Amino acid sequence: MDLGLTGKVALVLGSTGGLGRASAEALAAEGARVVVVGRRAEVVDEVAGSLPSATGVVADLTDPASPALLVARTREELGEVDIVVLNGGGPPPGPADAFTADSAQAAFDLLVARHVALVGEVLPGMRERGWGRVLAIGSSGVQQPIPTLTASNVGRAALAAYLKTLAGTVAGDGVTVNMVLPGRIDTDRVAQLDRAAAERTGRTVEDTRAASEAAIPTRRYGEPAEFGAVVAFLASQQAGYVTGEQVRVDGGLVAGY
Ligand SMILES: NC(=O)c1ccc[n+]([C@@H]2O[C@H](COP(=O)([O-])OP(=O)(O)OC[C@H]3O[C@@H](n4cnc5c(N)ncnc54)[C@H](OP(=O)(O)O)[C@@H]3O)[C@@H](O)[C@H]2O)c1
């Protein structure tokens, strides 16, 4: 199926690794011109160099100036942003009874404020041109909070509320807004969380992963490419009537509908 993405400009945050990289690869394979973003300059260059028609921008999303910088650089190098994939590093793990007002503020800055600012930079142009795709990489924790990931649950639920509200506001202008929710996809972040859980419980990392896989109906972690394919579809022409959705890519992990 031709997804109709040839020549579209896709700004993909956190695309030097994991889910962001897989999303960038899937979009590039469909003919999109991708902007690769991350803090590690050499990896930004390496990933951008591995994709056709891609460019790289080094940026740290903890910097409040990063959204404007990213959009300005994209405009200079490739043109106006047609597709934005909101993504970045996850906040530190921790239980709800250790969550503080400072942790709440940090989660808000990382998972909400920067992404809202970035959407603010690209949305007027998308609406004017009558076409746009806003996609956010979230977490299954939006639908089923994960006890050890309070900051992630809180920040991503707030982002979800914003995006759902936005979806209804801009749908008439040809802009769709959706979230893609990973359960446990095999990336550095998940390996790091498994190591932290192993340290907490005194089990080996292998046992920790095996127990985690056993709780997933598919009995395995997902492949990043399986996630990227869903992102590419939601960015496609064919997905023009899908908006305000949360699409889980979780091997059946979340028990509810
Ligand atoms: N993998 C899963 O199954 C899963 C499940 C639920 C939620 N999530 C969430 O989905 C997001 C992506 O997950 P992942 O597994 O792909 O994580 P990952 O493998 O750790 O990759 C994170 C990406 O974000 C970039 N990044 C991190 N901090 C950044 C910053 N301050 N500024 C700019 N870029 C930054 C990293 O690149 P640099 O190091 O080059 O900056 C990297 O490209 C995370 O928020 C994670 O918590 C993932």
Ligand as a Chemical Component Dictionary entry (heavy atoms), coordinates in Angstrom:
data_LIG
# 
_chem_comp.id                   LIG 
_chem_comp.type                 NON-POLYMER 
_chem_comp.pdbx_formal_charge   0 
_chem_comp.three_letter_code    LIG 
# 
loop_
_chem_comp_atom.comp_id 
_chem_comp_atom.atom_id 
_chem_comp_atom.alt_atom_id 
_chem_comp_atom.type_symbol 
_chem_comp_atom.charge 
_chem_comp_atom.model_Cartn_x 
_chem_comp_atom.model_Cartn_y 
_chem_comp_atom.model_Cartn_z 
_chem_comp_atom.pdbx_ordinal 
LIG N1  N1  N 0  9.972  1.245  24.828 1  
LIG C1  C1  C 0  8.796  1.095  25.378 2  
LIG O1  O1  O 0  8.216  -0.007 25.356 3  
LIG C2  C2  C 0  8.112  2.243  26.060 4  
LIG C3  C3  C 0  6.972  1.989  26.829 5  
LIG C4  C4  C 0  6.293  3.055  27.408 6  
LIG C5  C5  C 0  6.755  4.345  27.229 7  
LIG N2  N2  N 1  7.875  4.567  26.477 8  
LIG C6  C6  C 0  8.323  5.954  26.315 9  
LIG O2  O2  O 0  8.483  6.258  24.948 10 
LIG C7  C7  C 0  9.562  7.171  24.787 11 
LIG C8  C8  C 0  10.591 6.553  23.836 12 
LIG O3  O3  O 0  10.986 5.333  24.407 13 
LIG P1  P1  P 0  12.242 4.506  23.906 14 
LIG O4  O4  O 0  12.042 3.160  24.466 15 
LIG O5  O5  O -1 12.446 4.705  22.460 16 
LIG O6  O6  O 0  13.410 5.256  24.714 17 
LIG P2  P2  P 0  14.972 5.287  24.401 18 
LIG O7  O7  O 0  15.400 4.047  23.733 19 
LIG O8  O8  O 0  15.586 5.640  25.712 20 
LIG O9  O9  O 0  15.132 6.506  23.376 21 
LIG C9  C9  C 0  14.866 7.810  23.803 22 
LIG C10 C10 C 0  15.190 8.789  22.687 23 
LIG O10 O10 O 0  14.934 10.110 23.155 24 
LIG C11 C11 C 0  16.118 10.900 23.022 25 
LIG N3  N3  N 0  16.173 11.817 24.153 26 
LIG C12 C12 C 0  16.193 11.486 25.470 27 
LIG N4  N4  N 0  16.253 12.616 26.209 28 
LIG C13 C13 C 0  16.264 13.653 25.346 29 
LIG C14 C14 C 0  16.351 15.062 25.503 30 
LIG N5  N5  N 0  16.411 15.644 26.713 31 
LIG N6  N6  N 0  16.361 15.845 24.404 32 
LIG C15 C15 C 0  16.316 15.286 23.169 33 
LIG N7  N7  N 0  16.229 13.954 22.953 34 
LIG C16 C16 C 0  16.217 13.158 24.036 35 
LIG C17 C17 C 0  17.271 9.905  22.998 36 
LIG O11 O11 O 0  18.357 10.391 22.237 37 
LIG P3  P3  P 0  19.658 11.123 22.809 38 
LIG O12 O12 O 0  20.200 10.264 23.908 39 
LIG O13 O13 O 0  20.538 11.218 21.591 40 
LIG O14 O14 O 0  19.204 12.465 23.264 41 
LIG C18 C18 C 0  16.629 8.738  22.243 42 
LIG O15 O15 O 0  16.683 8.966  20.859 43 
LIG C19 C19 C 0  10.144 7.426  26.180 44 
LIG O16 O16 O 0  9.573  8.579  26.713 45 
LIG C20 C20 C 0  9.671  6.203  26.958 46 
LIG O17 O17 O 0  9.573  6.458  28.328 47 
LIG C21 C21 C 0  8.563  3.541  25.904 48 
# 
loop_
_chem_comp_bond.comp_id 
_chem_comp_bond.atom_id_1 
_chem_comp_bond.atom_id_2 
_chem_comp_bond.value_order 
_chem_comp_bond.pdbx_ordinal 
LIG N1  C1  SING 1  
LIG C1  O1  DOUB 2  
LIG C1  C2  SING 3  
LIG C2  C3  SING 4  
LIG C2  C21 DOUB 5  
LIG C3  C4  DOUB 6  
LIG C4  C5  SING 7  
LIG C5  N2  DOUB 8  
LIG N2  C6  SING 9  
LIG N2  C21 SING 10 
LIG C6  O2  SING 11 
LIG C6  C20 SING 12 
LIG O2  C7  SING 13 
LIG C7  C8  SING 14 
LIG C7  C19 SING 15 
LIG C8  O3  SING 16 
LIG O3  P1  SING 17 
LIG P1  O4  DOUB 18 
LIG P1  O5  SING 19 
LIG P1  O6  SING 20 
LIG O6  P2  SING 21 
LIG P2  O7  DOUB 22 
LIG P2  O8  SING 23 
LIG P2  O9  SING 24 
LIG O9  C9  SING 25 
LIG C9  C10 SING 26 
LIG C10 O10 SING 27 
LIG C10 C18 SING 28 
LIG O10 C11 SING 29 
LIG C11 N3  SING 30 
LIG C11 C17 SING 31 
LIG N3  C12 SING 32 
LIG N3  C16 SING 33 
LIG C12 N4  DOUB 34 
LIG N4  C13 SING 35 
LIG C13 C14 SING 36 
LIG C13 C16 DOUB 37 
LIG C14 N5  SING 38 
LIG C14 N6  DOUB 39 
LIG N6  C15 SING 40 
LIG C15 N7  DOUB 41 
LIG N7  C16 SING 42 
LIG C17 O11 SING 43 
LIG C17 C18 SING 44 
LIG O11 P3  SING 45 
LIG P3  O12 DOUB 46 
LIG P3  O13 SING 47 
LIG P3  O14 SING 48 
LIG C18 O15 SING 49 
LIG C19 O16 SING 50 
LIG C19 C20 SING 51 
LIG C20 O17 SING 52 
# 
